[in-house]
Each structure stands twice: as structure tokens, then as C-alpha cells.
Amino acid sequence: MLNFRWVVLHVLGSIALLVAVAPQTSAETYQYIGNPFTTLTPPLELADSVSGTITLSSALAPNLVDSKRFSS
Amino acid sequence: MTAFEWTDGVRTFQFPGDSFAFADFHVSTDGSGNITEWFASFALELGDAIGSCNDPAGLYFDCTIFGTFGSVSGSVGDLTQMPVDGFFPTSYVVDDPGTWTLLPPPVLAPTLGPIAILVLGAALGAVSLWAVPKVRRDFAIG
């Protein structure tokens, strides 16, 4: 016979495990790759360019217009 | 914005970490959320900056502001200045914007957050409240 007590314990345990191993909310990272400089002065070289990554707390929404994401 | 790393190939600015005189990052997106126009400029001090701007139609951003700083004519793409020997030489590329890509999310190892710890604690507490009395009763009967 199915023991109600153990059914409840199994449900609680399953919920606990699901919460425990669920991936944490991840930020969204955008990568920018620019093109090499065409006009430069040392110490920069022709192969150098602007590049980088920006990490936001959430993905950018569609059709944003001049969205200020950060300013100081 | 929670973090950024921005480089001109020689220097790398980082946030958090570096202290900035100004840091501006503005974007516009298309119907799919892709970055189509942008203004990004980060400076440790005036004349010590790395920036990128793209808005050829001039819809949202005034990319010519880079020209003001760097004596560059036209709509500027990427530009960097750095203090060298008491002046601020400028390097740049115009009318040749780069590309933005949304990186795939990193594979995160399971971690125990505060809520998970609370739930686990509650579950273990329930085990102790329900199972232990039953074991004692079984012993008593046996």
C-alpha cells in the first residue's frame, strides 16, 4: 500500500532538487567586433581595432529607440 | 549594464574595475532585438577614450561628436584616443561599422542559491518530522 507520508516526502524532495539544480538566471552578453583602424598614431597599429563585450541584465527588446543602457 | 570590457587593441577598459570620467552606452534595435545603431564611449579621463558610434542616417545619435574630439570629419565609426607625451593622438576608422552579436548563454553549473537552500532545509525538516517518529514506532512494535 502506498504510504501517504512517503509520497509527500518524495514530492518535497523532488521540488527541492529541482529548485537546487535549476540554472540561475543568466545575464545577456553582446559582443562588438569593430574593423581595423585606417588612420592611426603609435602605439596603435593597423591591425588594432575597437572591440568588446557588454553584459546586460536582460536581452534587449525589439524596436528600441535610443535606449540609454548606461551613462555616467 | 552589469559589466563591460572595451579595448582598442592596446588598452582594455573594464567595468567593474576601472574608474571612468564618463561612460555612455546607448543602442537602438531592430524588430528582432539586434543592435542596429549605437553610441558607446568610455573614457578614463578627457582625451583618454575608446568609442564606437554607428548611425549613418543620423536617426538617433550624433556620431560627429567623435569628430569634435578627434578632428575627424564625417560620421565616425570607431575611435580611440590616449594620452601620449602630453597630447592625445587619435586613431579611427570611419564609415565601416563593426557588428554586434548576442553571445550564447554560458553553461552554468548548478548552484545552490538562497531559495534553494531554504527549500532543501524545509524538505530535510519534513523528513525529520515525518520519518523519525515512524522509525521509533517500528522499533517499539518490533
Backbone of each chain as ProteinMPNN parsed JSONL, in Angstrom:
{"seq_chain_A": "MLNFRWVVLHVLGSIALLVAVAPQTSAETYQYIGNPFTTLTPPLELADSVSGTITLSSALAPNLVDSKRFSS", "coords_chain_A": {"N_chain_A": [[0.84, -1.192, 0.0], [0.473, 2.215, -0.8], [2.282, 4.557, 0.909], [1.157, 7.455, 2.292], [2.641, 9.338, 3.626], [5.264, 8.976, 2.686], [4.87, 9.555, 0.043], [4.377, 12.29, 0.139], [6.85, 13.113, 1.114], [8.529, 12.372, -0.994], [7.585, 14.065, -2.99], [8.193, 16.581, -1.896], [10.965, 16.327, -1.754], [11.602, 16.084, -4.461], [10.819, 18.561, -5.45], [12.61, 20.167, -4.051], [15.06, 19.305, -5.096], [14.75, 20.037, -7.786], [14.607, 22.812, -7.607], [17.093, 23.267, -6.537], [18.965, 22.484, -8.495], [18.28, 23.944, -10.672], [19.151, 26.115, -13.322], [20.669, 29.239, -12.61], [19.37, 32.555, -13.166], [20.609, 34.008, -16.084], [22.746, 36.599, -17.294], [22.726, 38.655, -20.244], [25.058, 38.782, -22.841], [26.506, 40.937, -25.117], [28.534, 41.043, -27.946], [30.892, 43.107, -29.451], [32.53, 43.623, -32.489], [34.8, 45.499, -34.043], [36.116, 47.163, -36.983], [39.46, 47.19, -38.337], [41.582, 49.992, -37.566], [41.958, 52.712, -39.799], [43.211, 55.076, -39.896], [45.801, 56.103, -37.905], [47.843, 56.523, -34.987], [50.97, 55.853, -33.418], [50.944, 54.275, -30.18], [49.352, 52.471, -31.504], [48.504, 50.024, -34.029], [47.973, 48.985, -37.456], [46.471, 46.686, -37.38], [45.008, 46.911, -35.142], [41.9, 47.506, -33.418], [38.642, 48.613, -32.342], [36.936, 46.755, -29.955], [34.805, 44.644, -27.993], [32.858, 43.593, -25.114], [29.563, 43.751, -23.84], [27.634, 43.406, -21.029], [24.366, 42.805, -20.124], [21.557, 42.936, -17.902], [19.339, 41.744, -18.924], [18.011, 40.585, -22.078], [18.033, 42.731, -24.961], [15.141, 44.479, -25.957], [12.964, 44.218, -28.843], [12.92, 46.758, -31.405], [13.882, 49.008, -30.004], [14.46, 52.422, -29.294], [16.987, 54.618, -29.248], [17.952, 53.715, -26.695], [18.992, 54.309, -23.56], [21.378, 52.65, -21.964], [23.332, 52.827, -20.123], [24.942, 55.344, -18.368], [27.183, 57.764, -17.251]], "CA_chain_A": [[0.0, 0.0, 0.0], [1.275, 3.435, -0.932], [2.304, 5.329, 2.149], [0.937, 8.88, 2.008], [3.744, 10.099, 4.202], [6.414, 8.908, 1.797], [4.528, 10.279, -1.182], [4.613, 13.711, 0.404], [8.29, 13.328, 1.228], [9.108, 12.308, -2.324], [7.229, 15.298, -3.707], [9.01, 17.662, -1.34], [12.347, 16.112, -2.177], [11.723, 16.38, -5.895], [10.779, 20.026, -5.609], [13.87, 20.71, -3.544], [16.133, 19.032, -6.054], [14.534, 20.84, -8.984], [14.999, 24.2, -7.309], [18.533, 23.325, -6.264], [19.807, 22.319, -9.683], [17.817, 24.811, -11.752], [20.142, 27.146, -13.652], [20.374, 30.583, -12.15], [19.101, 33.493, -14.243], [21.869, 34.455, -16.653], [22.733, 37.877, -17.983], [22.938, 38.564, -21.69], [26.283, 39.461, -23.235], [26.621, 41.316, -26.526], [29.933, 41.218, -28.343], [31.121, 44.02, -30.576], [33.805, 43.471, -33.206], [34.974, 46.597, -34.979], [37.071, 46.96, -38.072], [40.778, 47.779, -38.033], [41.762, 51.429, -37.806], [42.567, 53.082, -41.079], [44.071, 56.216, -39.582], [46.265, 55.816, -36.554], [49.126, 57.007, -34.499], [51.548, 54.904, -32.471], [51.432, 52.895, -30.3], [48.409, 51.583, -32.201], [48.941, 49.504, -35.312], [46.865, 48.826, -38.4], [45.64, 45.525, -37.031], [44.214, 47.204, -33.945], [40.525, 47.948, -33.646], [37.805, 48.644, -31.143], [36.077, 45.586, -29.77], [34.465, 44.487, -26.58], [31.615, 42.923, -24.725], [28.677, 44.466, -22.925], [26.721, 42.461, -20.381], [23.143, 43.421, -19.621], [20.809, 42.039, -17.013], [18.36, 41.025, -19.738], [18.193, 40.816, -23.507], [17.428, 43.954, -25.489], [13.83, 44.284, -26.568], [12.886, 44.658, -30.243], [12.494, 48.111, -31.762], [14.287, 50.039, -29.054], [14.875, 53.667, -29.921], [17.899, 55.377, -28.399], [17.806, 53.225, -25.335], [20.173, 54.569, -22.739], [21.603, 51.491, -21.106], [24.289, 53.15, -19.079], [25.506, 56.664, -18.557], [27.713, 58.319, -16.011]], "C_chain_A": [[0.884, 1.254, 0.0], [1.166, 4.266, 0.346], [2.21, 6.815, 1.821], [2.106, 9.729, 2.479], [4.949, 10.124, 3.258], [6.135, 9.569, 0.443], [4.809, 11.768, -1.006], [6.11, 14.001, 0.47], [8.97, 13.299, -0.141], [8.807, 13.57, -3.131], [8.082, 16.455, -3.222], [10.468, 17.534, -1.785], [12.567, 16.447, -3.632], [11.74, 17.875, -6.141], [12.104, 20.64, -5.169], [14.999, 20.501, -4.535], [15.984, 19.877, -7.311], [14.97, 22.277, -8.765], [16.506, 24.296, -7.166], [19.367, 23.291, -7.53], [19.354, 23.198, -10.838], [18.869, 25.864, -12.047], [19.704, 28.507, -13.132], [20.159, 31.498, -13.357], [20.407, 34.066, -14.771], [21.699, 35.792, -17.339], [22.993, 37.639, -19.465], [24.172, 39.381, -22.062], [26.304, 39.688, -24.744], [28.097, 41.58, -26.831], [30.016, 42.141, -29.553], [32.491, 43.753, -31.18], [33.883, 44.572, -34.254], [35.981, 46.252, -36.054], [38.389, 47.674, -37.765], [40.834, 49.279, -38.359], [42.415, 51.662, -39.165], [43.464, 54.305, -40.935], [44.527, 56.037, -38.141], [47.576, 56.489, -36.251], [49.653, 55.986, -33.5], [51.091, 55.238, -31.041], [50.453, 51.94, -30.994], [48.957, 51.173, -33.552], [47.724, 49.243, -36.185], [45.948, 47.653, -38.049], [44.737, 45.799, -35.835], [42.833, 47.723, -34.316], [39.814, 48.006, -32.303], [36.98, 47.364, -31.101], [35.745, 45.49, -28.286], [33.202, 43.711, -26.364], [30.865, 43.791, -23.726], [27.721, 43.444, -22.334], [25.556, 43.221, -19.763], [22.393, 42.417, -18.758], [19.748, 41.247, -17.76], [18.583, 41.379, -21.195], [17.501, 42.111, -23.938], [16.102, 43.624, -26.168], [13.868, 44.721, -28.031], [12.466, 46.119, -30.344], [12.768, 49.154, -30.679], [14.74, 51.27, -29.83], [15.708, 54.449, -28.919], [17.741, 54.972, -26.941], [19.088, 53.466, -24.561], [20.336, 53.407, -21.764], [22.529, 51.825, -19.954], [24.832, 54.534, -19.357], [26.03, 57.176, -17.225], [28.361, 59.655, -16.288]], "O_chain_A": [[1.892, 1.33, 0.701], [0.072, 4.62, 0.785], [3.083, 7.366, 1.15], [2.504, 10.696, 1.829], [5.573, 11.167, 3.06], [7.045, 10.075, -0.214], [5.394, 12.417, -1.873], [6.579, 15.012, -0.055], [9.868, 14.094, -0.416], [9.661, 14.075, -3.859], [8.627, 17.216, -4.02], [11.111, 18.521, -2.145], [13.59, 17.024, -4.001], [12.544, 18.393, -6.916], [12.646, 21.522, -5.835], [15.798, 21.404, -4.784], [16.974, 20.379, -7.845], [15.617, 22.883, -9.619], [17.126, 25.264, -7.607], [20.372, 23.996, -7.63], [19.991, 23.195, -11.891], [19.427, 26.451, -11.12], [18.531, 28.874, -13.203], [20.696, 31.25, -14.437], [21.226, 34.558, -13.995], [20.643, 36.088, -17.898], [23.423, 36.56, -19.875], [24.312, 40.532, -21.648], [26.142, 38.758, -25.534], [28.8, 42.248, -26.074], [29.302, 41.969, -30.541], [33.49, 43.667, -30.465], [33.129, 44.577, -35.226], [36.609, 45.193, -36.035], [38.413, 48.651, -37.016], [40.208, 49.749, -39.309], [43.29, 50.915, -39.605], [44.359, 54.536, -41.748], [43.699, 55.839, -37.252], [48.3, 56.952, -37.133], [48.872, 55.327, -32.813], [50.874, 56.412, -30.739], [50.702, 50.737, -31.061], [49.769, 51.88, -34.148], [46.588, 49.276, -35.713], [44.769, 47.657, -38.401], [43.822, 45.03, -35.544], [42.631, 48.3, -35.384], [40.308, 47.523, -31.284], [36.401, 46.952, -32.107], [36.336, 46.172, -27.449], [32.564, 43.235, -27.303], [31.459, 44.468, -22.886], [27.072, 42.699, -23.069], [25.744, 44.155, -18.983], [22.579, 41.206, -18.878], [19.304, 40.2, -17.289], [19.262, 42.356, -21.509], [16.506, 42.523, -23.343], [15.974, 42.615, -26.861], [14.726, 45.518, -28.412], [11.755, 46.642, -29.486], [11.973, 50.07, -30.472], [15.335, 51.155, -30.902], [15.211, 54.886, -27.881], [17.435, 55.794, -26.077], [20.135, 52.898, -24.872], [19.524, 53.217, -20.857], [22.5, 51.161, -18.917], [25.152, 54.849, -20.503], [25.376, 57.027, -16.193], [28.873, 60.295, -15.37]]}, "seq_chain_B": "MTAFEWTDGVRTFQFPGDSFAFADFHVSTDGSGNITEWFASFALELGDAIGSCNDPAGLYFDCTIFGTFGSVSGSVGDLTQMPVDGFFPTSYVVDDPGTWTLLPPPVLAPTLGPIAILVLGAALGAVSLWAVPKVRRDFAIG", "coords_chain_B": {"N_chain_B": [[23.278, 47.954, -17.437], [25.559, 45.558, -16.564], [28.18, 44.845, -16.736], [31.203, 45.483, -18.582], [33.677, 45.142, -21.133], [36.141, 46.728, -22.877], [38.101, 47.487, -25.615], [40.915, 48.856, -27.434], [42.766, 47.473, -28.701], [45.195, 47.975, -27.665], [44.88, 49.056, -25.106], [42.707, 48.072, -22.418], [39.571, 48.702, -21.166], [37.661, 48.211, -18.261], [34.626, 47.351, -16.628], [32.954, 46.126, -13.842], [35.725, 47.694, -12.166], [37.668, 49.548, -13.483], [37.915, 53.136, -13.094], [35.829, 55.596, -14.323], [35.802, 58.621, -16.21], [33.729, 59.33, -17.877], [31.07, 57.303, -19.088], [29.237, 56.016, -21.566], [26.561, 54.327, -23.024], [24.474, 53.633, -25.52], [21.749, 52.31, -27.354], [19.937, 51.29, -30.285], [17.463, 49.072, -31.554], [16.494, 46.534, -33.957], [13.54, 44.887, -35.281], [14.005, 42.356, -34.349], [15.463, 42.554, -32.117], [18.124, 42.968, -32.53], [21.134, 44.861, -32.344], [21.288, 47.846, -33.999], [21.84, 50.574, -34.328], [24.175, 52.56, -32.536], [25.78, 54.13, -29.762], [28.66, 54.269, -28.123], [30.831, 55.091, -25.647], [33.66, 55.34, -23.742], [35.632, 56.616, -21.184], [38.577, 57.092, -19.386], [39.628, 59.461, -18.634], [39.28, 62.843, -19.833], [40.101, 62.843, -23.193], [41.218, 60.437, -23.072], [40.025, 57.988, -24.282], [37.844, 55.402, -25.548], [35.823, 54.656, -28.209], [32.77, 53.918, -30.032], [30.583, 54.4, -32.712], [27.595, 54.27, -34.533], [25.399, 55.36, -36.798], [24.395, 55.945, -39.507], [22.32, 57.263, -40.804], [21.727, 59.228, -39.089], [19.662, 59.071, -37.234], [19.305, 58.682, -34.472], [21.635, 59.139, -32.964], [24.387, 61.385, -32.524], [26.997, 60.996, -34.198], [29.019, 62.602, -35.004], [30.146, 63.828, -32.903], [32.391, 62.533, -32.117], [34.154, 63.366, -34.018], [34.557, 65.931, -33.207], [36.125, 65.625, -30.975], [38.285, 64.283, -32.038], [39.157, 65.572, -34.302], [38.135, 64.595, -36.649], [36.564, 64.221, -39.731], [33.203, 63.908, -40.895], [30.856, 61.164, -40.437], [31.674, 59.299, -37.783], [33.081, 56.096, -37.188], [34.609, 53.936, -35.381], [36.718, 54.98, -32.73], [39.67, 55.984, -31.014], [41.419, 57.507, -28.352], [44.414, 58.357, -26.679], [46.448, 59.33, -23.935], [49.558, 60.503, -24.804], [52.755, 61.489, -24.391], [51.932, 64.021, -23.521], [49.953, 64.849, -25.274], [46.981, 63.976, -27.178], [46.82, 61.612, -29.228], [44.909, 60.463, -31.989], [43.224, 57.661, -33.201], [41.39, 56.002, -35.751], [38.553, 54.6, -37.531], [36.451, 55.175, -40.215], [33.045, 55.179, -41.38], [32.71, 52.423, -41.564], [31.293, 50.344, -40.009], [31.374, 48.08, -37.235], [30.208, 44.899, -36.014], [27.531, 43.664, -33.977], [26.934, 40.98, -31.804], [24.837, 38.711, -30.193], [25.921, 36.821, -27.639], [25.87, 33.272, -27.063], [24.208, 31.926, -24.194], [26.158, 31.203, -21.286], [27.062, 27.907, -20.19], [25.812, 27.035, -17.227], [26.914, 25.788, -14.162], [25.066, 23.817, -11.868], [23.961, 25.59, -9.09], [23.646, 26.367, -5.638], [21.329, 28.495, -4.636], [20.048, 31.044, -2.377], [17.271, 30.619, -2.073], [16.999, 27.977, -2.878], [18.468, 26.723, -0.892], [16.844, 27.229, 1.317], [14.534, 25.795, 0.587], [15.572, 23.219, 0.448], [16.288, 22.919, 3.107], [13.771, 23.008, 4.31], [12.665, 20.699, 3.241], [14.347, 18.725, 4.323], [13.773, 19.148, 6.985], [11.107, 18.343, 7.003], [11.44, 15.665, 6.488], [12.697, 14.835, 8.842], [10.648, 15.306, 10.685], [8.605, 13.634, 9.856], [9.592, 11.067, 9.217], [11.274, 10.152, 11.287], [9.658, 9.772, 13.719], [8.152, 7.569, 12.831], [10.059, 5.536, 12.53], [10.787, 5.153, 15.186], [8.385, 4.162, 16.175], [8.18, 1.8, 14.77], [10.302, 0.408, 15.865], [9.35, 0.117, 18.452], [7.192, -1.567, 18.104], [8.343, -3.815, 17.005]], "CA_chain_B": [[24.524, 47.305, -17.836], [26.17, 44.992, -15.372], [29.626, 44.745, -16.919], [31.687, 45.591, -19.951], [35.115, 45.124, -21.403], [36.207, 47.532, -24.094], [39.533, 47.598, -25.92], [41.316, 49.386, -28.744], [43.869, 46.626, -29.154], [46.365, 48.262, -26.836], [44.382, 49.158, -23.734], [41.401, 47.47, -22.163], [38.811, 49.295, -20.072], [36.761, 47.219, -17.686], [33.691, 47.692, -15.562], [33.569, 46.901, -12.771], [37.178, 47.648, -12.058], [38.251, 50.85, -13.754], [37.153, 54.324, -12.716], [35.615, 56.299, -15.577], [35.364, 60.011, -16.23], [32.369, 59.157, -18.392], [30.794, 56.032, -19.746], [27.908, 56.106, -22.186], [26.233, 53.23, -23.921], [23.097, 53.776, -25.995], [21.509, 51.455, -28.51], [18.623, 51.093, -30.886], [17.396, 47.703, -32.068], [15.506, 46.264, -34.994], [12.392, 44.105, -34.834], [14.433, 41.094, -33.74], [16.288, 42.83, -30.945], [19.528, 43.143, -32.902], [21.623, 46.234, -32.236], [21.464, 48.396, -35.338], [22.534, 51.843, -34.146], [24.718, 52.598, -31.181], [26.765, 55.127, -29.331], [29.363, 53.721, -26.961], [32.041, 55.864, -25.41], [34.156, 55.137, -22.383], [36.856, 57.408, -21.011], [39.146, 57.16, -18.045], [39.704, 60.899, -18.439], [39.077, 63.514, -21.107], [41.219, 62.603, -24.079], [41.677, 59.057, -22.896], [38.718, 57.374, -24.52], [37.635, 54.432, -26.614], [34.418, 54.77, -28.544], [32.242, 53.4, -31.279], [29.286, 55.004, -32.997], [27.067, 53.953, -35.859], [24.056, 55.821, -37.116], [24.67, 56.674, -40.759], [21.192, 58.112, -41.175], [21.561, 60.27, -38.088], [18.319, 58.966, -36.654], [19.248, 58.705, -33.008], [22.871, 59.542, -32.304], [25.242, 62.318, -33.227], [28.335, 60.402, -34.238], [30.034, 63.606, -35.327], [30.797, 64.296, -31.677], [33.725, 61.941, -32.123], [34.963, 64.239, -34.846], [34.901, 67.099, -32.4], [37.245, 65.278, -30.109], [39.437, 63.726, -32.729], [39.431, 66.287, -35.547], [37.782, 63.684, -37.724], [35.398, 64.732, -40.447], [32.227, 62.917, -41.284], [30.261, 60.309, -39.423], [32.782, 58.461, -37.338], [32.783, 54.748, -36.718], [35.322, 53.651, -34.139], [37.76, 55.966, -32.468], [40.326, 55.897, -29.707], [42.434, 58.498, -28.016], [45.141, 58.014, -25.462], [47.463, 60.347, -23.627], [50.939, 60.128, -25.133], [53.678, 62.628, -24.414], [51.26, 65.287, -23.282], [48.841, 65.148, -26.178], [46.047, 62.871, -27.303], [46.724, 61.15, -30.61], [43.641, 59.825, -32.3], [43.181, 56.631, -34.23], [39.979, 55.792, -36.04], [38.075, 54.073, -38.802], [35.173, 55.834, -40.484], [32.098, 54.599, -42.341], [32.929, 50.979, -41.667], [30.88, 49.898, -38.667], [31.539, 46.679, -36.879], [28.971, 44.133, -35.829], [27.164, 43.202, -32.639], [26.409, 39.619, -31.754], [24.412, 38.244, -28.872], [26.622, 35.572, -27.36], [25.023, 32.25, -26.436], [24.362, 31.929, -22.73], [27.135, 30.232, -20.792], [26.518, 26.74, -19.494], [26.026, 27.272, -15.806], [26.864, 24.626, -13.281], [24.035, 24.001, -10.843], [24.442, 26.225, -7.869], [22.634, 26.481, -4.593], [21.0, 29.854, -4.26], [19.424, 31.129, -1.054], [15.939, 29.997, -2.073], [17.2, 26.527, -2.934], [18.906, 26.268, 0.429], [15.666, 27.243, 2.182], [13.662, 24.689, 0.211], [16.232, 21.995, 0.886], [16.17, 22.862, 4.561], [12.393, 22.651, 4.629], [12.465, 19.285, 2.899], [15.03, 17.919, 5.328], [12.985, 19.267, 8.208], [9.927, 17.485, 6.869], [11.902, 14.272, 6.637], [12.936, 14.546, 10.259], [9.383, 15.323, 11.41], [7.708, 12.548, 9.428], [10.19, 9.744, 9.156], [11.865, 9.718, 12.554], [8.668, 9.16, 14.613], [7.745, 6.27, 12.314], [11.115, 4.585, 12.863], [10.693, 4.839, 16.617], [7.202, 3.332, 16.385], [8.501, 0.473, 14.271], [11.141, -0.259, 16.864], [8.535, -0.233, 19.61], [6.345, -2.704, 17.774], [9.167, -4.988, 16.769]], "C_chain_B": [[25.232, 46.807, -16.577], [27.689, 44.895, -15.494], [29.975, 45.048, -18.369], [33.201, 45.484, -19.979], [35.283, 45.742, -22.778], [37.663, 47.789, -24.404], [39.76, 48.238, -27.282], [42.465, 48.574, -29.324], [45.129, 46.843, -28.358], [45.963, 48.301, -25.363], [43.043, 48.455, -23.621], [40.77, 48.153, -20.952], [37.813, 48.259, -19.572], [35.857, 47.84, -16.634], [32.976, 46.424, -15.126], [35.085, 46.729, -12.756], [37.79, 49.018, -12.251], [37.323, 51.969, -13.284], [37.051, 55.235, -13.933], [35.227, 57.755, -15.36], [33.962, 60.09, -16.828], [32.266, 57.822, -19.103], [29.369, 56.089, -20.268], [27.705, 54.941, -23.135], [24.749, 53.329, -24.257], [22.925, 52.87, -27.216], [20.092, 51.633, -29.03], [18.631, 49.705, -31.502], [16.347, 47.597, -33.171], [14.38, 45.385, -34.418], [12.743, 42.783, -34.197], [15.301, 41.307, -32.505], [17.763, 42.956, -31.253], [19.925, 44.614, -32.8], [21.927, 46.754, -33.634], [22.154, 49.762, -35.315], [23.033, 51.892, -32.712], [25.624, 53.785, -30.982], [27.386, 54.577, -28.059], [30.655, 54.492, -26.788], [32.442, 55.742, -23.95], [35.495, 55.862, -22.251], [37.314, 57.37, -19.567], [39.343, 58.615, -17.638], [39.518, 61.535, -19.806], [40.325, 63.345, -21.977], [41.803, 61.213, -23.949], [40.444, 58.166, -23.031], [38.783, 56.327, -25.621], [36.151, 54.448, -26.927], [34.057, 54.135, -29.867], [30.855, 53.987, -31.48], [28.853, 54.616, -34.404], [25.622, 54.408, -35.961], [24.156, 56.638, -38.399], [23.541, 57.593, -41.172], [20.965, 59.248, -40.18], [20.214, 60.25, -37.416], [18.307, 59.219, -35.156], [20.473, 59.329, -32.364], [23.682, 60.486, -33.177], [26.676, 61.794, -33.207], [29.414, 61.433, -34.542], [30.711, 64.148, -34.082], [32.192, 63.701, -31.552], [34.675, 62.808, -32.942], [35.422, 65.468, -34.085], [36.125, 66.82, -31.538], [38.494, 64.921, -30.912], [39.796, 64.423, -34.016], [39.192, 65.392, -36.753], [36.539, 64.223, -38.415], [34.45, 63.588, -40.782], [31.686, 62.137, -40.114], [31.268, 59.245, -39.022], [32.295, 57.089, -36.922], [33.424, 54.498, -35.375], [36.471, 54.634, -33.98], [38.382, 55.698, -31.111], [41.32, 57.024, -29.56], [43.156, 58.015, -26.774], [46.192, 59.076, -25.197], [48.864, 59.819, -23.894], [51.764, 61.404, -25.219], [52.935, 63.958, -24.335], [50.21, 65.682, -24.296], [48.028, 63.869, -26.383], [45.92, 62.44, -28.762], [45.453, 60.336, -30.811], [43.824, 58.798, -33.404], [41.724, 56.299, -34.479], [39.778, 55.045, -37.353], [36.697, 54.666, -39.02], [34.353, 55.018, -41.476], [32.319, 53.103, -42.563], [32.574, 50.348, -40.318], [31.145, 48.41, -38.465], [30.185, 46.018, -36.672], [28.794, 43.738, -34.363], [26.567, 41.812, -32.747], [25.999, 39.298, -30.323], [25.057, 36.888, -28.635], [25.662, 34.548, -26.763], [25.241, 32.243, -24.935], [25.374, 30.885, -22.292], [26.424, 29.063, -20.129], [26.86, 26.879, -18.02], [25.963, 25.964, -15.035], [25.757, 24.863, -12.253], [24.645, 24.605, -9.592], [23.302, 26.329, -6.876], [22.446, 27.945, -4.241], [20.319, 29.859, -2.914], [18.043, 30.485, -1.0], [16.067, 28.482, -2.083], [17.611, 25.984, -1.58], [17.726, 26.226, 1.391], [14.75, 26.057, 1.885], [14.269, 23.362, 0.654], [16.124, 21.822, 2.401], [14.781, 22.457, 4.993], [12.133, 21.175, 4.356], [13.129, 18.379, 3.929], [14.298, 17.973, 6.67], [11.753, 18.378, 8.164], [10.296, 16.024, 7.027], [12.072, 13.933, 8.113], [11.635, 14.483, 11.049], [8.521, 14.113, 11.092], [8.35, 11.181, 9.581], [10.676, 9.26, 10.511], [10.83, 9.137, 13.508], [8.246, 7.783, 14.145], [8.794, 5.209, 12.641], [11.022, 4.173, 14.318], [9.51, 3.903, 16.881], [7.479, 1.901, 15.905], [9.363, -0.302, 15.266], [10.298, -0.746, 18.041], [7.698, -1.471, 19.333], [7.187, -3.971, 17.671], [9.771, -5.488, 18.054]], "O_chain_B": [[25.465, 47.572, -15.641], [28.399, 44.867, -14.489], [29.148, 44.889, -19.267], [33.89, 45.706, -18.983], [34.636, 45.32, -23.737], [38.399, 48.264, -23.539], [38.907, 48.169, -28.167], [43.062, 48.959, -30.33], [46.031, 46.006, -28.366], [46.593, 47.686, -24.503], [42.338, 48.268, -24.613], [41.346, 48.183, -19.865], [37.203, 47.529, -20.354], [36.256, 48.718, -15.868], [32.438, 45.709, -15.971], [35.632, 45.751, -13.266], [38.358, 49.592, -11.323], [36.121, 51.775, -13.103], [38.07, 55.608, -14.514], [34.445, 58.087, -14.469], [33.113, 60.833, -16.338], [33.241, 57.294, -19.639], [28.415, 56.197, -19.496], [28.575, 54.617, -23.944], [23.886, 53.137, -23.4], [23.852, 52.693, -28.006], [19.187, 52.063, -28.315], [19.677, 49.212, -31.923], [15.453, 48.433, -33.301], [14.3, 45.179, -33.207], [11.895, 42.146, -33.572], [15.81, 40.351, -31.921], [18.58, 43.042, -30.336], [19.139, 45.501, -33.132], [22.728, 46.169, -34.363], [22.963, 50.065, -36.193], [22.413, 51.348, -31.799], [26.157, 54.359, -31.931], [26.712, 54.438, -27.039], [31.483, 54.535, -27.698], [31.651, 56.012, -23.046], [36.374, 55.73, -23.103], [36.529, 57.589, -18.645], [39.242, 58.964, -16.462], [39.588, 60.85, -20.826], [41.441, 63.656, -21.562], [42.763, 60.86, -24.633], [39.898, 57.665, -22.048], [39.647, 56.362, -26.497], [35.317, 54.277, -26.038], [34.915, 53.853, -30.704], [30.055, 54.062, -30.548], [29.651, 54.633, -35.342], [24.742, 53.885, -35.277], [24.019, 57.861, -38.383], [23.78, 58.605, -41.829], [20.123, 60.118, -40.398], [19.677, 61.3, -37.062], [17.412, 59.885, -34.635], [20.362, 59.98, -31.325], [23.664, 60.395, -34.405], [27.459, 62.113, -32.311], [30.6, 61.161, -34.354], [31.724, 64.842, -34.173], [33.076, 64.307, -30.944], [35.848, 62.962, -32.601], [36.524, 65.976, -34.29], [37.023, 67.65, -31.395], [39.616, 65.225, -30.507], [40.646, 63.937, -34.762], [39.933, 65.423, -37.735], [35.58, 64.632, -37.761], [34.87, 62.44, -40.931], [32.008, 62.405, -38.956], [31.659, 58.402, -39.828], [31.207, 56.952, -36.363], [32.841, 54.815, -34.338], [37.102, 55.055, -34.95], [37.714, 55.246, -30.181], [41.971, 57.438, -30.519], [42.573, 57.345, -25.922], [46.756, 59.651, -26.128], [49.302, 58.833, -23.301], [51.487, 62.284, -26.034], [53.293, 64.913, -25.025], [49.628, 66.76, -24.183], [48.351, 62.818, -25.829], [44.996, 62.87, -29.453], [44.995, 59.623, -29.918], [44.494, 59.046, -34.406], [40.911, 56.307, -33.555], [40.695, 54.886, -38.158], [35.865, 54.662, -38.112], [34.891, 54.272, -42.295], [32.12, 52.603, -43.67], [33.447, 49.881, -39.587], [31.136, 47.614, -39.405], [29.153, 46.527, -37.108], [29.756, 43.515, -33.628], [25.799, 41.513, -33.661], [26.727, 39.582, -29.371], [24.773, 35.923, -29.345], [24.739, 34.915, -26.036], [26.342, 32.523, -24.462], [25.436, 29.799, -22.868], [25.331, 29.208, -19.582], [28.024, 26.847, -17.621], [25.067, 25.144, -15.239], [25.544, 25.996, -11.821], [25.696, 24.181, -9.112], [22.131, 26.373, -7.255], [23.313, 28.559, -3.618], [20.035, 28.798, -2.357], [17.682, 29.873, 0.005], [15.334, 27.785, -1.381], [17.16, 24.915, -1.167], [17.611, 25.298, 2.193], [14.253, 25.397, 2.798], [13.57, 22.49, 1.169], [15.897, 20.721, 2.902], [14.614, 21.666, 5.921], [11.469, 20.492, 5.135], [12.545, 17.384, 4.357], [14.216, 16.979, 7.391], [11.397, 17.74, 9.155], [9.555, 15.244, 7.626], [11.644, 12.874, 8.571], [11.522, 13.692, 11.985], [7.791, 13.62, 11.952], [7.701, 10.237, 10.032], [10.51, 8.088, 10.849], [11.09, 8.079, 14.081], [8.003, 6.904, 14.972], [8.436, 4.086, 12.996], [11.159, 2.996, 14.652], [9.601, 2.98, 17.691], [7.073, 0.928, 16.539], [9.177, -1.5, 15.476], [10.489, -1.848, 18.557], [7.513, -2.318, 20.207], [6.817, -5.036, 18.165], [10.502, -6.479, 18.047]]}, "name": "protein", "num_of_chains": 2, "seq": "MLNFRWVVLHVLGSIALLVAVAPQTSAETYQYIGNPFTTLTPPLELADSVSGTITLSSALAPNLVDSKRFSSMTAFEWTDGVRTFQFPGDSFAFADFHVSTDGSGNITEWFASFALELGDAIGSCNDPAGLYFDCTIFGTFGSVSGSVGDLTQMPVDGFFPTSYVVDDPGTWTLLPPPVLAPTLGPIAILVLGAALGAVSLWAVPKVRRDFAIG"}
